[in-house]
Amino acid sequence: MIPQTPEFKANARAALADPQLQRALSGLPTGLVAQRTSAKARLPEFEALRDVGRDVRNHALAHLDLYLETYEHNATAAGAVVHWAETGAEARDIISRICTEAGARIVTKGKSMISEEIGLNADLERQGFEVVETDLGEYLIQIRGETPSHIIAPAIHLTQDQVEADFRALHTHLPADRTLVEPAELVAEARGVLRQKFLSADVGITGANFLIAETGSSIIVTNEGNGDLTQSLARIHIVIASIDKVIPTLEDVTTLLRLLARSATGQEFTTYTTFSTGPRRPEDPDGPEEYHVVLLDNGRSELLGSEFSEVLRCIRCGACMNHCPVYNAVGGHAYGWVYPGPIGSVMTPALIGVKAGGHLPNASTFCGRCESVCPMKIPLPKLMRHWREAEFEQGLTPPRYRRGIALWAWFAKRPRLYHLAARFGIAALSAAGRGKGRFSWLPFASAWTRDRDLPAPQGRTFQQLWAETQRGVPR
């Protein structure tokens, strides 16, 4: 996927003007947001669990080398073949080689954001493999030629009418007069179409929500069961995961699972929480003959020990974007790459560079809702602020902003002059806005006043009010 992050402003304007998208996004506050609130209320120890989960992730990241080696040792002992990939290109090559050596034709896939990050589907399709997304949301966007607009709900930008139209256009082998009014009918149709793909697949690829060092296991959490069919029916199962997904023990992962579902969908647990440990053993009734794990770095090791290392605690629940006013207004595609919302505003510059992803940290009100709901307590506003600083230091901020900041800094270093200029400016604006008490247009503020009025100041600066308070002057 070629990043379109430099086009964020144009994408956002188009998203705001798209009535269908706005209708689809309107369900977030009463859907995932309300469900999380309800789930949290039913678990008194939720906030305490957040502290424990944060500490588990911090410990694992602080000793990542140790736990990755332990995971590789135990996974190999269970019959897995572990592959290490430093870059996305290396991971694609490893997976395509496995598929080629297996003589595969059909490759089924469970939902995996890391595969989106490295452009895996397009690479396999170029080599002649038929790649079928089996998660319903991923299946919907695959047939539309789109990318996910959300981490856990990739088709959240679509309405039911759009899905019905796509199914009728694609599934032409089914009766034209069938009814597709209820969501259950759409789900049943997708299941029927995908069933044959599951049975015909030579290779099944899944991501991993977590990797357990203690047992050498990978875990996926789903609500559809497609992940289980993907990894158990195909002859070869490939897990692709980034190196930061490793967790020390089974006990640790149970804490994270209690937080993950509640934060993501408001469930106590997802319908399916599936542990995979190696290929099928002689006594097993089903499972793959081969089990491969591709561990991908792709820039994560550079974040370790840096000021951005806290972002690696992310467990991909999507709560930050569900509660973000910017994401709620423009959706995920406006962000222009794999990870949208507040987590994308931090991850994207980290993975593709601030030059390409620098627009995203600026797409924030810094209201702090993302940090307040993050189950891992990632300080997303602080990290976005760091990226803004990096953008400025690298000279990537637009010249007019740099000149404005330089002018402000000149005054700020001269407190008396700063206070005098502030008093004069406030007094002038107060006098000019005395009639209506607001401005519908101001020079240098047209981006604000184009969509909303600017309240007129009330005649005194904050410093004046503070000084009066300290002296006990009645207001």
MARTIVO-142879 format. One line per field, with one value per residue (C-alpha): residue in one letter; x, y, z. Coordinates in nm, 3 decimals. Layout:
N
residu = a/...
u = X/...
v = Y/...
w = Z/...
This chain:
475
residu = m/i/p/q/t/p/e/f/k/a/n/a/r/a/a/l/a/d/p/q/l/q/r/a/l/s/g/l/p/t/g/l/v/a/q/r/t/s/a/k/a/r/l/p/e/f/e/a/l/r/d/v/g/r/d/v/r/n/h/a/l/a/h/l/d/l/y/l/e/t/y/e/h/n/a/t/a/a/g/a/v/v/h/w/a/e/t/g/a/e/a/r/d/i/i/s/r/i/c/t/e/a/g/a/r/i/v/t/k/g/k/s/m/i/s/e/e/i/g/l/n/a/d/l/e/r/q/g/f/e/v/v/e/t/d/l/g/e/y/l/i/q/i/r/g/e/t/p/s/h/i/i/a/p/a/i/h/l/t/q/d/q/v/e/a/d/f/r/a/l/h/t/h/l/p/a/d/r/t/l/v/e/p/a/e/l/v/a/e/a/r/g/v/l/r/q/k/f/l/s/a/d/v/g/i/t/g/a/n/f/l/i/a/e/t/g/s/s/i/i/v/t/n/e/g/n/g/d/l/t/q/s/l/a/r/i/h/i/v/i/a/s/i/d/k/v/i/p/t/l/e/d/v/t/t/l/l/r/l/l/a/r/s/a/t/g/q/e/f/t/t/y/t/t/f/s/t/g/p/r/r/p/e/d/p/d/g/p/e/e/y/h/v/v/l/l/d/n/g/r/s/e/l/l/g/s/e/f/s/e/v/l/r/c/i/r/c/g/a/c/m/n/h/c/p/v/y/n/a/v/g/g/h/a/y/g/w/v/y/p/g/p/i/g/s/v/m/t/p/a/l/i/g/v/k/a/g/g/h/l/p/n/a/s/t/f/c/g/r/c/e/s/v/c/p/m/k/i/p/l/p/k/l/m/r/h/w/r/e/a/e/f/e/q/g/l/t/p/p/r/y/r/r/g/i/a/l/w/a/w/f/a/k/r/p/r/l/y/h/l/a/a/r/f/g/i/a/a/l/s/a/a/g/r/g/k/g/r/f/s/w/l/p/f/a/s/a/w/t/r/d/r/d/l/p/a/p/q/g/r/t/f/q/q/l/w/a/e/t/q/r/g/v/p/r
u = 0.000/0.151/0.108/-0.125/-0.062/0.059/-0.293/-0.458/-0.608/-0.762/-0.880/-1.039/-1.225/-1.360/-1.462/-1.651/-1.844/-1.934/-2.290/-2.272/-1.953/-2.095/-2.401/-2.181/-1.964/-2.263/-2.311/-1.980/-2.099/-2.399/-2.210/-1.852/-1.816/-2.130/-2.045/-1.703/-1.854/-2.101/-1.833/-1.608/-1.893/-1.950/-1.587/-1.494/-1.125/-1.099/-0.872/-0.650/-0.622/-0.504/-0.212/-0.127/-0.155/0.069/0.330/0.318/0.378/0.654/0.830/0.804/0.939/1.224/1.335/1.218/1.532/1.502/1.134/1.171/1.446/1.235/0.937/1.146/1.288/0.948/0.770/1.042/1.018/0.646/0.718/0.696/0.936/1.025/1.143/1.293/1.230/1.389/1.184/0.847/1.016/1.190/0.862/0.688/0.968/0.953/0.577/0.576/0.854/0.652/0.346/0.548/0.721/0.380/0.245/-0.035/-0.309/-0.556/-0.444/-0.700/-0.632/-0.758/-0.757/-0.404/-0.300/0.065/-0.005/-0.166/0.144/0.372/0.133/0.123/-0.195/-0.086/0.254/0.105/-0.152/0.122/0.279/-0.042/-0.186/-0.556/-0.576/-0.910/-0.983/-1.212/-1.300/-1.633/-1.515/-1.192/-1.385/-1.609/-1.323/-1.130/-1.412/-1.431/-1.056/-1.027/-0.811/-0.931/-1.066/-1.046/-0.822/-1.098/-1.386/-1.226/-1.556/-1.702/-1.717/-1.972/-2.349/-2.572/-2.704/-2.352/-2.282/-2.602/-2.520/-2.168/-2.296/-2.552/-2.287/-2.031/-2.234/-2.409/-2.433/-2.698/-3.069/-3.133/-3.459/-3.298/-3.357/-3.061/-3.242/-3.120/-2.754/-2.791/-2.878/-2.565/-2.348/-2.502/-2.434/-2.071/-2.029/-2.170/-1.935/-1.630/-1.698/-1.559/-1.251/-1.178/-1.203/-0.988/-0.712/-0.358/-0.220/-0.390/-0.237/-0.330/-0.193/-0.146/-0.289/-0.023/0.272/0.338/0.704/0.628/0.453/0.557/0.189/0.018/-0.327/-0.599/-0.926/-1.225/-1.602/-1.667/-1.459/-1.300/-0.955/-1.001/-1.106/-0.821/-0.555/-0.697/-0.830/-0.536/-0.240/0.000/-0.059/0.152/0.143/0.279/0.337/0.550/0.816/0.640/0.352/0.542/0.413/0.602/0.344/-0.007/-0.102/0.013/-0.187/-0.509/-0.486/-0.446/-0.733/-0.964/-0.877/-0.872/-1.230/-1.384/-1.189/-1.251/-1.611/-1.748/-1.747/-1.611/-1.436/-1.455/-1.654/-1.335/-1.000/-0.777/-0.432/-0.208/0.103/0.283/0.143/-0.097/0.031/-0.044/-0.326/-0.489/-0.811/-0.733/-0.486/-0.212/0.071/0.316/0.317/0.533/0.578/0.721/0.849/0.872/1.069/1.001/1.123/1.004/1.350/1.442/1.154/1.275/1.443/1.337/1.090/0.828/0.878/0.550/0.352/0.471/0.242/-0.055/-0.276/-0.475/-0.815/-0.917/-1.060/-0.855/-1.008/-1.359/-1.342/-1.142/-1.344/-1.118/-1.157/-1.531/-1.550/-1.334/-1.303/-0.995/-0.920/-0.843/-0.528/-0.387/-0.213/-0.266/-0.313/-0.573/-0.680/-0.456/-0.253/-0.190/-0.084/0.202/0.276/0.273/0.554/0.750/0.725/0.735/0.903/0.786/0.832/0.562/0.347/0.391/0.040/-0.118/0.015/-0.126/-0.475/-0.556/-0.744/-0.530/-0.853/-0.691/-0.979/-0.752/-0.516/-0.802/-0.953/-0.636/-0.617/-0.238/-0.235/-0.026/0.025/-0.079/-0.110/0.243/0.380/0.199/0.350/0.696/0.630/0.524/0.853/1.044/0.862/0.959/1.322/1.357/1.228/0.916/0.664/0.520/0.715/0.424/0.391/0.763/0.761/0.462/0.629/0.953/0.764/0.586/0.918/1.077/0.803/0.791/1.161/1.083/0.809/0.742/0.707/0.498/0.254/0.230/0.159/-0.094/-0.277/-0.288/-0.408/-0.676/-0.800/-0.819/-1.004/-1.238/-1.329/-1.373/-1.601/-1.802/-2.116/-2.172/-1.921/-1.777/-1.600/-1.716/-1.389/-1.043/-0.716/-0.474/-0.763/-0.964/-0.914/-1.102/-1.366/-1.448/-1.645/-1.715/-1.721/-1.436/-1.548/-1.430/-1.198/-1.353/-1.095/-0.830/-0.551/-0.503/-0.196/-0.404/-0.676/-0.419/-0.245/-0.577/-0.662/-0.327/-0.382/-0.736/-0.893/-1.268/-1.375
v = 0.000/0.331/0.587/0.875/1.052/1.379/1.413/1.407/1.756/1.690/1.346/1.497/1.760/1.490/1.274/1.559/1.617/1.247/1.197/0.818/0.807/1.048/0.827/0.521/0.698/0.831/0.490/0.497/0.685/0.456/0.145/0.066/0.364/0.285/-0.085/-0.015/0.215/-0.056/-0.327/-0.112/-0.040/-0.414/-0.474/-0.284/-0.370/-0.239/0.055/-0.167/-0.410/-0.126/-0.068/-0.439/-0.464/-0.162/-0.312/-0.649/-0.481/-0.259/-0.561/-0.761/-0.471/-0.406/-0.770/-0.824/-1.003/-1.257/-1.330/-1.352/-1.610/-1.800/-1.789/-1.918/-2.201/-2.318/-2.273/-2.473/-2.746/-2.769/-2.822/-2.467/-2.317/-1.963/-1.711/-1.369/-1.074/-0.735/-0.563/-0.601/-0.716/-0.998/-1.108/-1.109/-1.315/-1.569/-1.614/-1.631/-1.892/-2.108/-2.081/-2.161/-2.463/-2.590/-2.565/-2.348/-2.199/-2.060/-1.872/-1.785/-1.508/-1.401/-1.032/-0.905/-0.540/-0.637/-0.799/-0.471/-0.287/-0.488/-0.512/-0.892/-0.953/-0.753/-0.923/-1.274/-1.188/-1.057/-1.402/-1.574/-1.685/-1.638/-1.460/-1.462/-1.253/-1.451/-1.194/-1.046/-0.686/-0.766/-0.964/-0.662/-0.423/-0.676/-0.706/-0.325/-0.287/-0.080/-0.085/-0.116/0.202/0.071/-0.171/-0.402/-0.305/-0.268/-0.196/0.043/0.311/0.111/0.113/-0.192/-0.064/-0.056/-0.411/-0.541/-0.371/-0.519/-0.869/-0.852/-0.728/-0.994/-1.301/-1.334/-1.713/-1.669/-1.605/-1.243/-1.234/-1.335/-1.103/-0.927/-0.699/-0.827/-0.833/-1.206/-1.266/-1.083/-1.279/-1.610/-1.531/-1.447/-1.767/-1.974/-1.817/-1.849/-2.207/-2.353/-2.132/-2.266/-2.624/-2.557/-2.351/-2.483/-2.217/-2.024/-1.701/-1.535/-1.257/-1.289/-1.078/-1.214/-1.455/-1.641/-1.698/-1.955/-2.199/-2.092/-2.029/-1.766/-1.630/-1.485/-1.338/-1.331/-1.320/-1.510/-1.826/-1.753/-1.747/-2.099/-2.229/-2.046/-2.201/-2.550/-2.651/-2.547/-2.782/-2.504/-2.237/-1.919/-1.672/-1.324/-1.102/-0.806/-0.866/-0.649/-0.898/-1.135/-1.174/-1.365/-1.607/-1.748/-1.567/-1.236/-1.286/-1.356/-1.007/-0.853/-1.057/-0.926/-0.573/-0.631/-0.738/-0.492/-0.204/-0.308/-0.428/-0.412/-0.791/-0.973/-1.206/-1.245/-1.541/-1.724/-1.697/-1.949/-2.069/-2.235/-2.427/-2.599/-2.818/-3.110/-3.391/-3.760/-3.768/-3.442/-3.474/-3.169/-2.888/-2.796/-3.023/-2.731/-2.433/-2.130/-1.809/-1.497/-1.247/-0.901/-0.605/-0.337/-0.051/-0.167/-0.226/0.135/0.251/0.051/0.281/0.590/0.856/0.671/0.327/0.347/0.314/-0.048/-0.132/-0.109/-0.421/-0.304/-0.261/0.051/0.229/0.542/0.592/0.505/0.797/1.039/1.340/1.368/1.002/1.023/1.312/1.184/0.805/0.594/0.631/1.001/0.907/0.756/0.447/0.132/0.269/0.545/0.754/0.858/0.535/0.587/0.945/0.805/0.475/0.606/0.863/0.601/0.345/0.556/0.873/1.211/1.360/1.131/1.101/1.443/1.561/1.305/1.419/1.761/1.611/1.614/1.840/1.705/1.650/1.346/1.103/0.857/0.831/0.814/0.504/0.326/-0.003/0.020/0.385/0.495/0.875/0.936/1.317/1.340/1.121/1.323/1.635/1.477/1.417/1.781/1.882/1.648/1.790/2.142/2.050/1.889/2.202/2.030/2.269/2.511/2.840/3.057/2.851/2.866/3.244/3.274/3.060/3.256/3.583/3.447/3.319/3.660/3.821/3.536/3.587/3.949/3.923/4.295/4.349/4.029/4.146/4.491/4.346/4.102/4.381/4.594/4.305/4.195/4.551/4.606/4.279/4.345/4.687/4.553/4.272/4.469/4.470/4.099/3.959/3.737/3.750/3.578/3.671/3.772/3.808/3.521/3.318/3.241/2.864/2.892/3.148/2.971/2.713/2.875/3.212/3.323/3.464/3.819/3.869/4.036/4.311/4.174/3.923/3.614/3.771/4.073/3.856/3.643/3.948/4.087/3.755/3.747/4.101/4.017/4.271/4.196/4.113
w = 0.000/-0.110/0.170/0.087/0.418/0.257/0.114/0.457/0.433/0.092/0.206/0.517/0.315/0.084/0.381/0.546/0.223/0.178/0.313/0.289/0.493/0.749/0.784/0.842/1.101/1.293/1.455/1.646/1.959/2.010/1.899/1.998/2.233/2.431/2.441/2.590/2.853/2.953/2.965/3.181/3.424/3.471/3.575/3.893/3.859/3.501/3.589/3.802/3.511/3.289/3.526/3.529/3.150/3.101/3.332/3.152/2.818/2.956/3.105/2.783/2.575/2.819/2.780/2.423/2.308/2.590/2.531/2.153/2.190/2.444/2.210/1.918/2.130/2.256/1.923/1.746/2.010/1.932/1.561/1.428/1.177/1.290/1.032/1.109/0.878/0.925/0.654/0.488/0.168/0.354/0.511/0.171/0.021/0.302/0.270/-0.109/-0.096/0.144/-0.082/-0.394/-0.239/-0.127/-0.481/-0.348/-0.563/-0.309/0.002/0.267/0.515/0.852/0.940/0.983/0.998/0.970/0.632/0.523/0.642/0.412/0.116/0.131/-0.069/-0.371/-0.372/-0.364/-0.629/-0.859/-0.835/-0.940/-0.607/-0.539/-0.203/-0.022/0.285/0.514/0.781/0.670/0.691/0.508/0.248/0.185/0.130/-0.078/-0.329/-0.342/-0.390/-0.072/0.238/0.600/0.757/1.114/1.305/1.428/1.198/0.854/0.676/0.931/0.661/0.460/0.497/0.461/0.128/-0.013/0.104/-0.053/-0.384/-0.384/-0.310/-0.591/-0.834/-0.738/-0.645/-0.978/-0.945/-0.673/-0.742/-0.836/-0.639/-0.305/-0.010/0.148/0.389/0.725/0.834/0.906/0.539/0.425/0.670/0.559/0.195/0.264/0.463/0.181/-0.074/0.151/0.257/-0.064/-0.038/0.310/0.183/-0.125/0.036/0.035/0.271/0.548/0.677/1.005/1.216/1.590/1.866/2.098/2.099/2.426/2.506/2.776/2.541/2.190/2.107/1.894/1.974/1.753/1.879/1.642/1.646/1.324/1.349/1.014/1.173/1.305/0.964/0.797/1.017/1.067/0.724/0.506/0.480/0.582/0.843/0.835/1.123/1.056/1.357/1.455/1.717/1.978/2.008/2.238/2.596/2.871/3.012/2.985/3.304/3.154/2.838/3.029/3.177/2.833/2.691/2.965/2.854/2.478/2.409/2.653/2.500/2.141/2.118/2.471/2.507/2.808/2.564/2.192/2.060/1.964/2.142/1.968/2.078/1.818/1.914/1.629/1.351/1.385/1.603/1.532/1.789/1.669/1.465/1.250/1.199/0.953/0.847/0.863/1.097/1.013/1.209/1.044/1.302/1.148/1.276/1.012/1.228/1.571/1.714/1.635/1.855/2.155/2.403/2.209/2.320/2.114/2.268/2.461/2.138/2.115/2.408/2.169/2.160/1.854/2.022/1.829/2.134/2.066/1.721/1.840/2.085/1.868/1.741/1.435/1.337/1.403/1.157/0.869/0.910/0.853/0.484/0.522/0.715/0.398/0.531/0.735/1.087/1.130/1.426/1.718/1.714/1.342/1.406/1.616/1.439/1.082/1.119/1.314/1.034/0.715/0.842/0.962/0.615/0.476/0.789/0.951/0.870/1.101/1.442/1.356/1.305/1.675/1.913/2.202/2.393/2.555/2.506/2.328/2.624/2.874/2.707/2.593/2.788/2.784/2.896/2.598/2.623/2.263/2.285/2.429/2.149/1.882/2.034/2.001/1.631/1.589/1.747/1.516/1.214/1.320/1.394/1.049/0.879/0.748/0.905/0.644/0.632/0.746/1.064/1.129/1.086/1.319/1.587/1.549/1.599/1.905/2.046/1.999/2.209/2.462/2.541/2.631/2.898/2.940/2.569/2.542/2.810/2.654/2.306/2.451/2.635/2.322/2.103/2.350/2.396/2.020/1.954/2.246/2.108/1.755/1.869/2.121/1.906/1.840/2.085/1.812/1.477/1.160/0.988/1.102/0.913/0.980/1.126/0.813/0.854/1.185/1.091/0.765/0.963/1.302/1.478/1.702/2.040/2.103/2.403/2.708/2.752/2.990/2.941/3.154/3.315/3.419/3.568/3.750/3.895/4.015/4.178/4.358/4.488/4.595/4.358/4.323/3.970
